[in-house]
Amino acid sequence: MMVFEVELKNVGQGPDSFFYIAQEAGERNLPVTIDSSLDIDENGHVIQLYQNKPVIKQITIGRGYLKYEFPLVKLTLKSMCEADMNVNKGAYKTIPLSNTYDENQEPVLKWLRPCPEVNWAGSLKRDRKFLFNIESQVEAGGTDDRLEIAIFNPLQSKQGMNLTTLVKERNLEHIWLQFGMVGTPPPPAKGLNPLDEVLDFITASEDTYGFASLGWKLEGIPQGAYEIQLQSKCMSIVGSPSYVKEFWESTIVGVYDITRPEQYGYPAPIRKDILIGEEISVYFTEDMWCRLPYTFEMKVHIIGTNYTSLTRDQLLINCSGKKLGFQLDYSIVEVSKIIGKEFTVEIGNISNNASGGRLMDKNLNPMDPLKGNIEFKKRFANLDLSSASTAFMFTMKNITCTNASVQSQSDDVRQEIASIVGITSVERVKISGLICQNNSTVITNAEIVPSSRRRLGHKSSFSRDGMDSSALFYLLKNSVVDKANAQGRKLVQDVSNKSYDARAMMVKPSSEDIEKFQSSKEEEKEEMKLVAWAAKEENSAYIQDPKTNDKGEGGELKNILQRDLIMDKILEEKDTVLKEKDEILNKVLKEKDEILNKVLKEKDEILNKALKEKDEVLKEKDEVLKTLMEEKIEMNIVLKEEKDAVLKEKDEILNKALKEKDEVLKEKDEVLKEKDEVLKTVMEEKIAMDIVLKEVLKEKREVEGQIQQMLRRMNTVS
């Protein structure tokens, strides 16, 4: 965007006026806005200006498509009072907008050109990573280590501008490949390799589609993990932003590794005798390819037995980092037949398959085929199986149980196991971690311990009571009625329709045997060094060339191992017995977790089903309630009509009674009125009588007075 500030002023006669601002007709080739929001084209925009009050307007001009130089923009300002509103006719004012001049000294609008963009091409674009290994050397002809770096010039396809044109017209100076080890800043352009050979794609041959490539010479630089970037470098303009000076393509991380892996140290345990269930490990100089499917082959030959060719798929493989460990699968190998027996191990390309069967490091570099396969011989410790315990996972199906009651069924499960193998002592069976599945399956960690009678020298009246724990396990496993088990796990079934499954078997030697066959201090020290070596993580930013490794006294490798000996991991793995127990426990817990997860999943399904059924019942209930409410509403309507009729009849009776009452009261009032008139007449008569009586009494007093005078006179005469 390019921004101009334009002063506009109304110099007319009126106090204010409306004006029309527009691009000059025929010149609309760039997006122009006023005040960053209103578009200005040939149709223009109306603004109000007050007399002699200038205003500053911000005019923004956007860059057109593809080009960076355009003719100037002409804006016209015209009063709305003009009869002809054509912006090119009548009285108007032109405002030319430009920021520089072209080679002909004509005013133009010119934008800064960004430094041309370049992109990765080929496998670098597709994979966003690279790997140069021994196979890459073979594909390159084996002459030298060169990694092809392909790039793409997008302006070739968009505007037909090849790299040569960009140098001439777009100030492009270089297209450099920058690289550095992961975690470190890239070196200067002239330090790309020890020969000061600068990879500049300006000199590369570009095809008509914009693709070019150069070979990055790797020989002589340290092997390791690298970051690479493409940088377009343009002629620097003082004060210009960074995008004008350079362009950086995204970073790609890759590996340069042409070192073959080698066996490191001796197979562990270093001692001759291997305990049953103990992992056998081979260590290497670098991290190995441990992804499935494995690229290596394995064969274990147990001398003097029928187990003459146990292949990789019949072994339990533990491949991680610099360590390749394995164990026998004791569900297919009977312990009593291999104790005390020597065995050989071969790892590598056993079938002489040219396309596979190779031990390779994590960068797919195979071990040296001229050195052959890894081969060694060991012997299974001649354990006293009568003193060893055997742990396994036991499953009992078609039995009623609940999560709340399953713990109380412990003795029942122990009795079932003892009954199946045919021993009278239930005390030889230990169980833990009982769980109930689907209310019909009990799963537990079981262990058959050594017979106390046999250890004390007693002879049992029942032949199986004195059998060792591993023999009893195989007896349990091989007592099969249902031979059609799809997974090869053997079940025993009784008349009560109960079925049983025993798996994940592990022999636990006695403490005497563990002490008898334990490693010497020197062997244990060497084994700890191997563990420390395997635990040490590789520095992805630096891989030491094996040619410079100092394995002698006082060498760097020895110092590293001595420092690593203090690691907590060494202390944790020091006790081999605890390690074996942890492996057993982890395996059992893992299977337990799987079973528990399955139980929880089934419970969730049952719960969801119950909730769904409950929702359906509630839905039916809601429908019933809805029907009842509708009936209630209808009843209320009927009751209301009947109630209204009764109330109406009641009102009529009440009104009639009130009317009759009013008539009675009216008659009563008339009677009272007549009574009042009679009373009035009587009162008037009473008043008249009182007056007469008063006069009679007056006359009486006068007569009595006269009589008194006469009596006084008579007394006087006498």
Secondary structure, 3 states (H helix, E strand, C coil): CEEEEEEECECCCCCEEEEEEEECCCCCCCCEEECCCEECCCCCEEEEEEECCCEEEEEEECCCCCCCEEECEEEEEEECCCCCCCCCCCCCEEEEECCEECCCCCEEEECCCCCCCCEECCHHHHHCEEEECHHHHHHCCCCCCEEEEEEECHHHHHHCCCHHHHHHHCCEEEEEEEEEECCCCCCCHHHCCCCCCCCEHHHCCECCCCEEEEEEECCCCCCEEEEEEEEEEECCCCCCCHHHHEEECCCEEEEECCCCCCEEEEEECCCCEECCCCCEEEEECCCECCCCCCCCEEEEEECCCCCCCEEHHHEEEEEECCEEEEEECCCCCCHHHCCCCEEEEEEECCCCCCCCCCCEECCCCECCHHHCCEEEEEEECCCCHHHCEEEEEEEEECCCCCCCCHHHHHHHHHHHHHHHHCCCCHHHEEEEEEEEECCCEEEEEEEECCCHHHHCCCCCCCHHHHCCHHHHHHHHHHCCCECCCCCCCCEEECCCCCEEEEEEEEEECCHHHHHHCCCCHHHHHHHHHHHHHHHCCCCCCCCCCHHHCCCCCCCHHHHHHHHHCCCHHHHHCCCHHHHHHHHHHHHHHHHHHHHHHHHHHHHHHHHHHHHHHHHHHHHHHHHHHHHHHHHHHHHHHHHHHHHHHHHHHHHHHHHHHHHHHHHHHHHHHHHHHHHHHHHHHHHHHHHHHHHHHHHHHHHHHHHHHHHHHHHHHHHHHC
